[in-house]
Amino acid sequence: MKSKKEFEFISRDNILKILNDEEAARVRLGSTAAQLANGDEFIDLTQIELGVQRAGQSNALEDVLARKAVHENTWRKIVANLDAWKLMTQPYSRPSKQP
């Protein structure tokens, strides 16, 4: 099983590879977190394991990927990859045998 650090590195790296040049430039500006309105969806790139979150008044965010900063198809790809990574990092449990 991967450690939290390995999970973050793999996930962050793969997420950024999904972005096209235009989207990557917007994300690198760093001002995305300041532009989040209450309720906006985002992924905190420093805590990727939390998955998709919604902005609130108490969020102190720096390194985020906002849904509104990328195209909808890109967002869907990112969420699908996050879901796959979560499944891969969960411990395997065998289904119990039914009589």
N, C-alpha and C positions, 0 to 999 in steps of 0.2 A: 504494500500500500504506500502511496506517495505521502510525503510529509506536507504540511500546510505550505511551506515555502516552495516546494516543487510544484504543488498544485497551482499556486499563484503565478509562478514563473511561466509554466506551460500555458495556462489559461490567458494570461495577459499577452504573452507573445503571440499566441494564436488569434486572439481577438484583434490585435492591431494588424495582423497580416490580412484579415478579412476586409479591412477598410480600403477604399480606393484612395488615390492621392489627395483628392479634394477633401474627403472626410477626415483623413489622417491629419491634414493641415489644420482643420477646424478643431480637432481634438487636442493637438499639440499647443494650441494657443493658450490653453489653461484657463481661459475665461468662462468656459462652459459651466462650471459649478456656480459662478456668480449669476449666470443667466437662467438658472433653474427656478421655475415658478412652483408654488405649492402644488403637489400632485404630479409633477413631471416625473416620468420614468427615467431611471439611470442605472448604470452599473458602476460601483465604486471600484476602480482598478487597483486599489490597495487592499480591498477585502472582497475579492471576486467570488469567494465561496458563499457570500450572502445572496448572490444572484441579482435579479432585477429588483430594484427598490423604488419607492416613491419619495420625492422630495417633500420635506416638511420644514417647519420653521426652525427646528432645532438641529438641522443637518449642518455640520461643519465639514465641508467637503473641499478637497483640493484636486485630486486626480480622478476625474469621473468621465464616463462616456455617456452622454445624454442621448436619449432616443431621438430627440428632435435634431441632433447634430449629424445624424446619418440617414441615408435613404431607408425606406421601410423594408425593402428586400434585404439590405445589409443587416438591419436590426433582427429580422427573422433568422438569418444565418447565425448571428451571434448567440441568440437565445437557444437555438437548436444545439449549437456547440456547447454552451454552458450546461444544458440538460444532459448531453452525452458525457461530459466530464464528470458531472455529479454522479451519474450512474456508474462510471468506471471507478470512482473513488470510494463508493459504498462497499462495505464488506459483503461478500457473497453469502447468502443464506439459502440453504436447501429447503425446498418445500417438504413439508411433512407428508409421509405416506398415508393415504387414506385406505381404510380396510375395504 
